[in-house]
């Protein structure tokens, strides 16, 4: 099995975030607890340095990236 990629899900709707998390985990990716706010996303990125951020449209990825 290839290396598992770490994907951080950033989604303000808990049901959608959990569904995405479970789907990605079933596909073999490492998916930590989802972030529900931009601040949570920033802290999670600093703590775990994921390979990929999967963000909901209302979140400004540029705003998160600049923090």
C-alpha angles and dihedrals in degrees: 000000000000121000113291114245119224112231124185114206114210110191130141094211108079095203093052092043092052092047092052091045093052093045092051091046091052088053089056103259125134106242119179123203109305121253115233100190137036090250091053089049092053092050092047092050091050092047100045110013096218121208092233140018117213104196134185113240097248090063114085106230089194091055091050092045093052095053 
